[in-house]
Structures are given as C-alpha cells and as structure tokens.
C-alpha cells in the first residue's frame, strides 16, 4: 500500500508529487519496491520534497533505495543544479566528505585464507590505525599536509605507497583539481593532521571477503573477479578533517541564505548560489577534503598489502593484489549531462549515493571504458556486499547515480538498546565471521539488523536499470573502529 500523498510509478519507483509540499519546483522520485517502501521514514520523504524546493534544480529530486534521514538532504539523496540559477549545499554532500569504498582483488581463494583469517584480521587491526581518535603512522608538517590536499592519492603514490595504476582505478584519478588549502580553518587542520591513513569509527571498516556469486561472467572477468576469490574492501572517508570543513561552511552558508534572500523549508538545507564567492570557497575546500579522503584510502590499502605480505610471507604481486576501483559517495561534482536533448554542465550532489557512469563515458579509465564504471556497494558486517557496473539508463534517469550501501534501519542509539544483553561478537563468530573492533559499542551500533538488507537495495537499482549486478561478496573477517 502506497504511503499517503505518494504515487507508485512502477515496481521500483515512488513519486513524491510536486504538490506534496508547498514550494516544490519539481517532483521527487524514490527508488524503492513495495518491501523497502515499508521501511521509509516520513522525515526522509520530507527531505526529498524539501530538496525539490531549491533554486535551479534540474530534473527530479532523487533518492536511492538505501534512503534514510540525514542532515538537510536524505542519505541516499541525489540532486543536480543548473550552474546559472542553481545552488550548492553542504547538506547535499554531508559531513564525511568523500566517504567512499575501495575494493582490492587477489588471486587467493577462500580455502587458502580461512586457516589464516584470524591472524590476518589481527594483522589488519595492528597495521591500520582504527577507531575514534586513532592517529596515523605518517607525521606531516604543514607544507606536506597542504600537498596532500592539493594532490590527494597522487601524493601518496609519489611517496611510494602504491602504484601509478592505482590512480587509473580511482574515481577522478584520486584527485579533484581546484582544491585550495588556504580556505581550510586551523581547527580542520588540527583535527586532520594525525588522521591520514586511519580507518575511523562508526560504519567504517576494512573487510576480507570472498566472491560468493557471479551474475555476469564477462564483466566479472573484465574486473578480474572469479568465484571463491578473496577480495578486500575498505570503507572510510575524510575523518575529522572533512567533518570540520563541513561544519565551518554550514556556518558560512547560513549567513549566505540571508544575504541572498533564499527561502528554505529547512535551515539544514543552507546553501548559496553556485556563482557566489561562498560557493567557490566551499567547492575549493570540499575538494581539499575529498583529496584527503582519497589519500587516506590509498594509504590504508598500503597497510592492507603489508598485512598480507607479513601473513603469507610473499609480495603483493605474488598474491595478485591490485585495485579494482575506488568510488566516492559523499561529494558534489560538476559534470556534463544531457537534459532536454542538449548537453549541459550541472553540479550533481550525491549524498550516500555512488557515481555509476556507463560504458564509453570519457571520465572512465581505458581498462573499463568498454564495460562501464565499477560500482562498489558495501553491506553490513554479517551479510554481503556487491559489485555492480554503471549503465546508460542510469545516466539518463539518475545523472549516472546509484545506491551506496544498505542504509540504516535503526539509529545508533536504538541499535545499542536492541543489542543489550547480547554478544554481537559471538553472533558474528557463529556466522563464521571474524570481527575485531575497538569496543563493544561499535559492534552494537553496527550489528546487521541495524541495516536494511543490502541484497534488497541492490535488487531495486538493478531492476530499475540504474546499475547492473556483477558479483556478490561474502565477509570472512572485518575490523571496525
């Protein structure tokens, strides 16, 4: 039964009509089937409608099937804005700027790793600084820190922590041009100076997985994936640095709303016209935080390789270790899209949503140009994750965007309350999954039932044609902050 005020377009899409809320300039579309519709939060629906009121919005205000309530925009929200009449909003990016996912492949198979999984996870936990307040192994002076913000993963590779090919397998080659370190506050520098190469807390993780199912053999082969293969997934972002950048610019945007006379249904949507000085500064600072995040994941990948080398007593090349792809899911980017039969430049906000460009797109590396962009969708620590590929239909319907994960069902407080009296660590062990975390609270917050079933989420974007399923990955062991 459809929620009051909404209209079901088809099996995979709900429409939030233009009249759902006063001031909407366009409609909203939420990609959910009837099963996931039952889990929709009223506040998240309202946020989709609120985004539809923003100046210069192009097309619909969109939300992916992992939608849940966020700050300003829903998590899972996608919205594109015209560069002349439109705006940019930190709430459409989020606090963890360029939170994203990186997937490594190996030539190892499940049977080779199972006897060593506990040792390997302990190695991860030892080699990768993890949790709230964790400090990285690198100590950078101010000048080097600024180079990281300008060059992102490129700087890390130049220091010997990776290969040049890693950059070709990273969205935007691991660096967005136009970052300006001079716009970063001292507080942001202070929060980020010791956090490069750290995993952080919450839903961030490093996980050893195996390929459980392959849905498209040809594309899987192109990505270097095969059944029973061991992969490693890294999920983290810009840590306290990006959080502070967002905090700083939300204050700037709240003043800009008054300065430019922008009417908002929710103050959390604080924004500024795209052509304003405030927008220029936010974009330059956001790009610096995005570059920090790509550098962060590049370093963690290096620590992962070191752990494998120590446990298996051989080099990463002998283990067939290489990067499949790295994707962002909290970012705003200027992109070319076809609207009304003509190509236009738009600023696309993806908050808890992943870029999913189709075969042939000029931004894709040559190695994937014939198949499309790899899309990496992490699940919870007890179920599964997925690899998908971008599609032409997704490019037309969702500005080349798809889901980013399972999506929370419970707040962290609700999850801790539900987990009282239980041993989540023991429950994971009973499922055959080795878990190492900095505290019981993290495991309670991140228990599988706190999330939607990622398989349901992925089925919707696959059925809707926004992206195409390639493989399912099952967890064997995970570290969490």
C-alpha positions in Angstrom: 0.0 0.0 0.0 1.5 3.3 -1.1 2.2 5.9 1.6 -0.4 8.7 1.7 0.5 11.5 -0.7 2.9 9.4 -2.8 2.2 7.7 -6.2 3.8 4.4 -7.3 5.1 4.9 -10.8 6.2 1.3 -11.3 7.7 -1.6 -9.4 10.8 0.3 -8.4 9.8 3.9 -8.2 7.6 6.1 -5.9 6.8 9.6 -6.9 6.7 12.5 -4.4 4.3 14.7 -6.4 5.1 18.4 -6.9 2.2 19.3 -4.7 3.3 17.1 -1.8 4.9 20.2 -0.1 4.4 23.9 -0.7 7.2 25.5 -2.8 8.3 22.3 -4.7 9.8 23.3 -8.1 9.8 19.7 -9.3 8.7 16.2 -8.2 10.7 13.7 -6.2 11.4 10.1 -7.1 12.4 7.5 -4.5 13.7 4.2 -5.9 12.0 1.6 -3.6 9.9 -1.5 -4.2 6.9 -2.4 -2.0 9.1 -4.2 0.5 11.5 -1.3 1.1 8.6 1.1 1.0 7.5 -0.2 4.4 10.9 0.9 5.8 10.6 4.5 4.6 10.9 7.3 7.2 8.5 10.2 6.9 11.3 12.6 7.7 13.4 11.2 4.8 10.4 11.6 2.4 10.0 15.2 3.5 13.7 15.8 2.9 13.3 14.6 -0.7 10.5 17.1 -1.1 12.5 19.9 0.6 15.3 19.4 -1.9 12.8 19.9 -4.7 12.2 23.4 -3.5 15.8 24.6 -4.0 16.6 27.1 -6.8 17.9 25.8 -10.1 17.1 22.1 -9.5 17.2 20.2 -12.8 15.1 17.0 -13.2 13.7 15.3 -10.1 14.9 15.3 -6.6 16.0 11.7 -6.3 16.6 9.2 -3.5 18.1 5.7 -3.8 16.6 2.6 -2.1 19.1 2.9 0.9 17.4 6.2 1.8 17.2 7.3 5.4 17.0 10.6 7.2 20.2 12.8 7.1 21.2 16.4 7.6 19.3 18.6 5.1 19.3 16.1 2.3 18.3 12.5 2.9 21.1 10.0 2.9 20.7 8.3 -0.5 19.8 11.7 -2.0 20.8 12.8 -5.5 20.1 16.3 -6.9 21.5 18.2 -9.9 21.5 22.0 -10.2 22.0 24.4 -13.1 25.2 26.4 -12.9 23.5 29.7 -13.6 20.3 29.6 -11.4 21.2 26.8 -9.1 22.9 26.4 -5.7 25.4 24.3 -3.8 24.6 23.0 -0.3 26.9 21.2 2.2 23.9 19.3 3.3 23.8 17.6 -0.1 27.4 16.3 0.4 27.4 15.5 4.1 29.9 15.8 7.0 32.1 12.9 5.9 33.2 14.4 2.6 34.2 11.7 0.1 33.4 8.9 2.3 33.9 6.1 -0.1 34.8 2.5 -0.9 37.9 0.8 -2.3 37.9 -2.8 -3.5 41.1 -4.9 -3.9 41.4 -8.2 -5.6 43.8 -11.0 -5.0 44.5 -14.4 -6.7 44.0 -16.1 -3.4 40.9 -18.3 -2.9 38.8 -18.8 0.2 40.3 -22.2 1.2 43.8 -20.6 1.3 42.8 -17.7 3.6 40.3 -19.4 6.0 43.1 -21.1 8.1 44.8 -17.7 8.5 41.8 -15.4 8.8 42.1 -14.7 12.5 45.8 -13.9 12.1 45.1 -11.7 9.1 42.4 -9.7 10.9 44.7 -9.3 13.9 47.3 -8.0 11.4 44.9 -5.5 10.0 44.0 -4.3 13.5 47.7 -3.9 14.3 48.7 -2.3 11.0 45.7 0.0 10.3 45.1 2.7 13.0 41.4 2.3 13.9 38.7 4.0 15.9 37.8 7.4 17.4 41.0 9.4 18.0 43.2 7.0 16.0 46.4 8.5 14.8 48.2 7.6 11.5 51.7 6.4 11.1 52.7 9.5 9.0 53.7 12.7 10.6 53.3 15.5 8.1 54.4 19.1 8.5 52.1 21.9 7.4 53.7 22.1 3.9 53.3 18.4 3.2 49.7 18.4 4.6 48.8 21.1 2.1 50.3 18.9 -0.7 48.0 16.1 0.3 45.0 18.4 0.0 46.1 19.5 -3.5 47.2 16.1 -4.9 45.2 13.5 -3.0 46.1 9.9 -3.8 48.7 11.2 -6.3 50.8 12.5 -3.4 50.6 9.1 -1.6 51.7 7.2 -4.7 54.6 9.7 -5.2 55.8 8.8 -1.7 56.0 5.2 -2.6 52.7 4.0 -1.0 51.2 2.4 -4.2 51.5 2.2 -7.9 50.6 4.6 -10.7 48.0 2.1 -11.9 46.1 2.7 -8.6 45.3 6.2 -9.8 43.8 4.9 -13.0 41.5 2.7 -10.9 40.3 5.5 -8.7 37.4 7.9 -9.4 38.8 11.3 -10.6 42.3 9.6 -10.6 42.3 10.2 -6.8 42.4 14.0 -7.0 39.9 16.7 -7.9 41.6 19.8 -9.3 40.7 23.2 -7.8 41.3 22.5 -4.1 42.5 25.4 -2.1 44.3 24.6 1.2 44.3 28.3 2.2 40.5 28.1 2.8 40.8 25.4 5.4 40.5 26.5 9.0 43.1 25.9 11.7 40.7 23.7 13.5 40.2 21.5 10.5 44.0 21.2 10.1 44.3 20.4 13.8 41.7 17.6 13.5 43.1 16.1 10.4 46.9 16.4 10.9 47.3 13.0 12.6 44.5 11.1 10.9 45.8 10.4 7.4 46.0 6.6 6.9 43.4 5.9 9.7 40.1 4.0 9.5 38.0 5.9 12.0 34.9 4.6 13.7 31.1 4.1 13.1 30.3 2.2 9.9 33.8 2.4 8.5 35.6 -0.9 8.1 38.3 -3.0 6.3 36.9 -6.4 5.4 38.2 -9.6 3.9 35.6 -11.2 1.6 35.2 -13.9 -1.0 33.3 -13.9 -4.2 30.2 -15.9 -3.5 28.2 -15.4 -6.7 28.9 -14.0 -10.2 26.0 -12.7 -12.1 27.8 -11.6 -15.3 30.9 -13.7 -16.1 32.1 -11.5 -18.9 32.1 -8.2 -16.9 33.4 -10.0 -13.8 36.4 -11.2 -15.9 37.0 -7.7 -17.1 37.2 -6.6 -13.4 39.4 -9.5 -12.6 36.8 -11.3 -10.4 36.1 -15.0 -10.2 34.1 -17.3 -7.8 35.6 -18.1 -4.4 38.3 -15.4 -4.9 39.5 -13.3 -1.9 38.9 -9.6 -2.1 39.4 -6.7 0.4 37.0 -3.8 0.9 38.0 -0.5 2.5 35.2 1.9 3.6 36.3 5.2 5.1 36.4 9.0 4.3 38.0 12.3 5.3 37.7 11.7 9.0 37.6 14.7 11.4 39.2 16.9 8.7 36.2 16.6 6.4 33.7 16.9 9.2 35.3 20.2 10.3 35.3 21.5 6.7 31.6 20.8 6.5 30.9 22.4 9.9 32.8 25.5 9.0 31.0 26.0 5.7 27.5 25.3 7.1 28.0 28.4 9.2 29.1 30.3 6.1 26.0 29.1 4.2 23.6 30.0 6.9 24.7 33.6 6.5 24.6 33.3 2.7 20.9 32.3 2.9 20.1 35.6 4.5 22.5 37.6 2.2 21.0 36.2 -1.0 17.4 36.0 0.2 16.9 32.3 -0.3 13.8 30.8 1.3 14.2 27.4 2.7 11.7 24.9 4.2 14.5 23.6 6.5 17.6 25.5 7.8 19.7 22.4 7.4 19.5 23.0 3.6 21.6 26.1 4.0 23.1 26.9 0.6 24.4 29.6 -1.7 24.0 30.5 -5.4 26.5 28.5 -7.4 28.1 31.6 -8.9 28.7 33.2 -5.5 32.1 33.7 -3.7 30.8 31.5 -0.9 30.1 28.6 -3.4 33.5 29.0 -4.9 35.1 28.8 -1.5 33.1 25.8 -0.4 33.8 23.9 -3.6 37.6 24.5 -3.2 37.5 23.4 0.5 35.3 20.4 -0.2 37.7 19.3 -3.0 40.6 19.5 -0.5 38.7 17.3 1.9 37.9 14.9 -1.0 41.6 14.7 -1.8 42.4 14.0 1.8 39.9 11.0 1.7 41.4 9.5 -1.5 44.9 9.8 0.1 43.5 8.2 3.2 42.1 5.1 1.4 45.3 4.8 -0.7 47.4 4.6 2.5 45.1 2.1 4.1 45.4 0.0 1.0 49.2 0.0 1.5 48.8 -1.1 5.2 46.4 -3.9 3.9 49.1 -5.1 1.5 51.7 -5.1 4.2 49.4 -7.3 6.4 49.0 -9.8 3.6 52.8 -9.8 3.0 53.5 -10.5 6.7 51.0 -13.3 7.0 51.6 -15.0 3.6 55.3 -14.2 3.6 55.4 -13.1 0.0 54.9 -9.9 -2.0 51.6 -8.3 -3.2 52.4 -9.2 -6.9 52.8 -12.9 -6.0 49.4 -12.6 -4.2 47.8 -10.9 -7.3 46.9 -7.9 -5.2 45.6 -4.9 -7.2 42.9 -2.2 -7.0 39.7 -2.9 -8.8 38.2 0.6 -8.2 37.6 3.4 -5.6 34.4 5.3 -5.6 33.1 8.3 -3.6 29.6 8.5 -2.1 29.5 11.9 -0.4 30.5 14.5 -2.9 29.4 17.3 -5.3 30.9 17.4 -8.8 30.5 19.5 -11.9 29.5 17.1 -14.7 28.2 17.1 -18.3 24.7 15.6 -18.6 22.1 15.6 -21.4 18.9 17.4 -20.4 16.1 18.0 -22.9 18.3 16.8 -25.8 21.2 19.1 -25.1 24.4 18.7 -23.1 24.7 21.0 -20.1 27.0 21.3 -17.1 25.4 20.6 -13.8 26.6 20.4 -10.2 25.5 17.0 -9.0 25.2 16.4 -5.3 25.5 12.7 -4.3 25.0 12.1 -0.6 25.0 8.5 0.3 24.9 7.8 -3.4 27.5 6.5 -5.8 28.5 7.6 -9.3 27.7 4.9 -11.9 28.8 6.0 -15.3 28.0 3.9 -18.4 30.3 2.2 -21.0 32.1 4.7 -23.2 32.0 7.6 -20.7 35.0 9.9 -21.2 35.8 10.0 -17.5 36.3 6.2 -17.3 39.8 4.7 -17.4 40.6 2.9 -20.6 40.6 -0.5 -18.9 36.8 -0.1 -18.0 35.6 2.0 -20.9 34.1 -1.0 -22.7 32.1 -2.3 -19.6 31.3 0.8 -17.6 32.3 2.2 -14.2 32.6 -0.4 -11.4 30.3 0.4 -8.5 31.1 -1.0 -5.0 28.2 -1.4 -2.6 29.2 -2.4 1.0 26.7 -4.2 3.1 26.7 -4.8 6.9 29.3 -6.9 8.5 27.1 -10.1 8.7 25.6 -10.4 5.2 27.1 -9.4 1.9 28.5 -6.6 -0.4 28.1 -6.2 -4.1 29.9 -5.1 -7.2 27.8 -3.5 -9.9 28.5 -1.7 -13.1 27.2 1.7 -14.5 24.5 1.8 -17.2 23.3 4.1 -19.9 19.8 4.1 -18.4 21.2 5.2 -15.1 23.0 8.1 -16.9 19.7 9.3 -18.4 17.5 8.7 -15.3 19.6 9.4 -12.3 22.5 11.6 -13.5 24.7 8.4 -13.5 24.0 7.6 -9.9 23.0 4.5 -7.8 22.9 3.4 -4.2 25.8 3.4 -1.8 25.1 0.7 0.8 22.5 -1.0 2.9 21.1 2.1 4.6 20.4 2.3 8.3 17.1 1.0 9.8 17.9 1.9 13.4 19.8 4.9 14.9 23.0 4.1 16.7 21.2 4.6 20.0 18.4 2.3 19.0 20.9 -0.4 17.9 22.8 -0.2 21.2 19.5 -0.6 23.1 18.5 -3.6 20.9 21.8 -5.2 21.5 21.7 -5.0 25.3 22.5 -8.4 26.9 23.7 -9.8 23.6 27.2 -10.7 22.4 27.4 -9.4 18.8 31.0 -10.6 18.6 29.8 -14.1 19.4 26.9 -13.9 16.9 29.4 -12.9 14.2 31.7 -15.8 15.2 28.8 -18.2 14.9 28.2 -17.0 11.4 31.9 -17.8 10.6 32.9 -14.1 10.5 36.0 -12.9 12.5 35.4 -9.4 13.9 37.9 -7.1 15.6 36.6 -3.7 16.9 37.8 -1.0 19.3 34.8 -1.6 21.6 31.5 -3.3 22.2 29.6 -0.1 21.5 30.8 -0.1 17.9 29.6 -3.7 17.3 26.2 -2.9 18.8 25.8 0.2 16.7 26.8 -1.8 13.6 25.0 -5.1 14.1 23.5 -6.4 10.9 19.8 -5.9 11.9 20.6 -2.1 12.3 20.7 -2.0 8.5 18.4 -2.8 5.6 19.2 -6.0 3.7 21.7 -4.8 1.1 20.5 -7.5 -1.3 17.1 -5.9 -1.4 18.6 -2.5 -2.0 20.8 -3.8 -4.9 17.9 -5.7 -6.5 16.0 -2.4 -6.8 18.7 -0.5 -8.6 19.4 -3.5 -10.8 15.7 -3.9 -11.7 15.4 -0.1 -12.3 18.4 -0.2 -14.6 20.4 2.3 -12.6 23.3 -0.2 -12.4 23.8 -3.8 -13.2 24.7 -6.6 -10.7 28.1 -8.3 -11.4 29.1 -10.2 -8.2 28.2 -10.8 -4.6 30.9 -10.7 -1.9 30.6 -12.5 1.5 32.5 -11.4 4.6 35.1 -13.6 6.3 36.6 -11.1 8.6 36.4 -7.4 9.4 37.9 -4.7 11.6 35.8 -1.8 12.8 36.6 1.4 14.7 
